[in-house]
C-alpha cells in the first residue's frame, strides 16, 4: 500500500514517463505494453512505474469503476503468462483515493534483465507516450543489462568468434520464435547487433557470449569440455550395474535437444 502522500503525488504527478492513468479494463495489449515499457525504464530513473486503473488524467476517480478481486487477478496474471519476457517484477493492489473510493495500482520495478519484450517487441516510454525501441535504444538496454546482471551465460567467450556460431539456426529458427515478424522484416542491423539484442553476443568484447556458444555453437566442446548430455542404460537398478547402452549428445543446445527428443521417442514411445 502507498502512503497518502504517495497517492497524492501519483494521481497529480506530471512525470508522464513513470505514470499511466486509464479508465479502461479491457485493452490488454495496452496494459502489457505499459508493463513492458516500465520494466525497461528507458530514461533510467531507477524507480517503479505505475499503471493506475480507474483514475482520470485530472486525478479523480473514473465514474462507475468497480475494483473487484477478478480485476486484480486479471492484472496480476500479466506477470507470469509468458507474454512479457523476461518476467516483470511487479505488484498489484487496491489503493484508497483521497476523495473516497478505490482504484487499482500496478507497480512495475525496473528490470535488471533488459531489454524486456512483449510479443517480441521492446516497448519503452518516450515522455507521455509508449514507443517501440529504436536500434540504438535497444542497444543501450542490452548494455545496461550487462552492467547490472553478469551471470555466466551473459559473460563474453573471448576465444570464440562469429564463425563459431551456426547463424542459420539463429536467423531461421530461434529468431523467428523470439522476435516479432514485423520487427524482423524492418531489421537492418548487422548480425552482431541482432545477436546482442538477444544476449548472444558481447558488442564491447566483439565476441559471442557463453550463452551464444552453448545455444548456437557449431562445436561447444571446443570451449566447454562438459558441454554434452550423456545417456546411459544399466543392466539393473543401480549405477553399480553394468551399462547396457550409452550415448553422448554434443553440439549446439538446439541440435542436442532435437536429437535427444528423437532418441527418447525411438527408444521409449
N, C-alpha and C positions, 0 to 999 in steps of 0.2 A: 504494500500500500504506500501511497505517496502522502507526504505531509500537506497541510492546507496551503502552505507557501509554494510547494512544488506544483500543486494542482493549479493554483492561480497563474503561475508562470507558464505552464504548459498551454492552458486554454487561451492565453493572451499573447504568447510569445510571437515575435516576428522572425525567429530563427527557422526559416522555411525549409532548410535542408535537413533539419532534425525532427520536424514535426509534420504530420499529415492528419488533417481532420476530415471525417467523412460521415455522412448520414446513411450511406449505402451499406447493406449487409449481404449483397448477392454477387458483387463483382469480384469473384475470387482471383481472377488474373491480376487485377489492380492491387489487391491486398498482398499477394505473393510477390509481386514486383516491388512493392514498398518494403517488405521484409528483406528481400534480397538487396535492395539499394542501401538500406540502413546497415545491413551486415557488412557491406563493402566500405562504408564510411569514407567515400572518396575525398571529402575535404580534410580528413584526418583529425576530426575533433577528439577522437578517443572517448566519446561519450555516447550513451544509448540514444537511439532514435525512437520516436513514439508515434504509433498509429492510434488515433483516438476515434473510436466508433461511437457515434451518437452526439458529436459536438459540431456545432456550426462554426464557420470562419470567424464569427464575432465572439466566440467563446461560450455562447448559450447552448443549452441542450436542444437536440433535434426533437421536434414535436412528434409524439406518438411512438417514440422508440422504446422498446422493452428489452432490457438486458437479461436474457434467460440463461439457464445452465446450458441449453443446447447451443446457443450462440457462442458462449465461452468455449465449449468443446470444439465447435467448428474452427475457431481461430487457433486454438491450441493444436489442432491436428495438422496445421500447416508446417509445424516444426519437424515432423518426422514422417511425412507422407512420401518422401523421396523425390519431390519435385524441385526443392531448393537444396543444392549441394555445393559445398559441404553443409551439413546440418546447421541451421542458425541457432545461436544462443539467445533465447527469448523467454519471456514470461507473459501470461495473460491473466488479467484480474479486473474485477469490478472496482470502480472508484466513485466515491461520492462527489457530487458537484456542489460548489459553494451556495448555489441558489436552490439546492434541494434536488433530489433525484439522483440517478446514477448514469455513468457511461462506462464503456469498456476500453481498457488500455492494453495495447500490445507493445511491450517494452523490448526492443531489439538491441543487443550489445554488438559492438564492432567485432568482426571475426578476425582471428589470427591466421586464418587459412584462406585468405583472399587469393584470386578472385572467386566470389561466390556466384553461382549461376542459377537461374530459374529457367528450366527447359532449354538449357544450353546457351542462354544469353546472360551477359554480365550487365546487370542493371545498377545504375548509380543515381545519385541526386545531383542535379545542377540547379542550385538555388531552389525555387519553389516547385520545380518540375522534375520528373523522372526521365532518364535517357538511357540509351544503350552505350556502354563504354566504347570509346574510340580505341584504335590500336595502341596509341601512346598511353592512354589511361589504363587500359588493361595491363600493359607492361608495368606501369607504376604499381598496380595492385599486386602483381606477381613478385616484384622486387620487395615490396613491403612484407609479404609472407615470408620470404627467405630471411628477413631480419628478425621477425618475431618467432618463427617456428622452425628451428633447424633440427629436423629428425634425420635418421639415416637415409630414408627414401628421398628426401629433398636435397641431400648433400650432393656435391658435384663428384663425378667419377673422372678425374683428370686423365687417366690412362686411356679413356675411350674417346672416340671421335664420332662424327655423324655417320661415317661409313660403317661403323659397327652396329648400326640400328637398321631394322627392317622397316624402312619408311613407307613401303607399300602397305604393310599391315596397319601402320598408324593412320595413314591417309584414307584408306579404303574400308577399314573395319572399325577401329577404335573411334576415330574422329567422328564418324557418322552417327555413332551412338551417344557421344559426349557433347556434341555441339549442334546447335540448331542449323538445319539445312540452309536456311536463308543466309545465316552468318557465313557458312562455308562458301556459298556462291559469291558473296561480296568480298571474300577474304583475299587481299592482295599481298599479304605478308609473306616474308621468307619462311621456309620450313622451320628454321631455328626459333623464330618468334612464335610460330604456331605450337611447337613442342613446349616452349617455355610457358605459354599461357595455360597449359595443362600440367605443368610441373615436371616435364620430362627432359628439360634442357636448362642449363645454367648459362644465361647470357653473359654474366660477368666473367666467368671462367672459360666460356666458349667451349663447353663440353657437355655431354649428357649428364643427367643426374643418375644416382644409383637406381631410382625407380625406372628411368628411361631404359637403362641397360637390362634390368630384370624383366621388364614387360615387353620390350621390343628388340632386345639384343639378339644378334644372329648367333652368338655363342657366349652366353653369360658366364660359362665356366672359365673362360679366359680371364675374367675379372674377379669372380667369386667362386672359389673352389667348392663351396657347399650348395651351389645353385642348381639343385636337382631334386627330384622326388623318386624314392625307391619303393617298389612294390615287392613284398616277399610273402610267399605262402609256405607255411610249415606243415610237416607231416606229424601233426599233433596239436596240442592246445597251449603249448608254452614256447617261449623263444629259445629254449634249450633243445627243442626237437630239430631234426634235420630239415633244411629248406627243400621244398619240392619244386618251387618255381620262383624266379626273381627277375625283375626288370627295372632298369633305370630310365627315367624320363628326364631329358635335359633339353635346353633350348629356351626360346623366349617363353614367358609365362603364358601368353595367349596360345602358343602352339602346344605347350605342355598340358594345359587344361583340356584342350580339344583331344589330344592323344589319350589322356587318362580317361576321358569320357567314353571314347570308342573302346578302349581296352576293357574297362569295367563292364560296359554293356555286352561286349562279346563274351566275357567270362561268366557273368552272373545274372544276365537277364533271362 
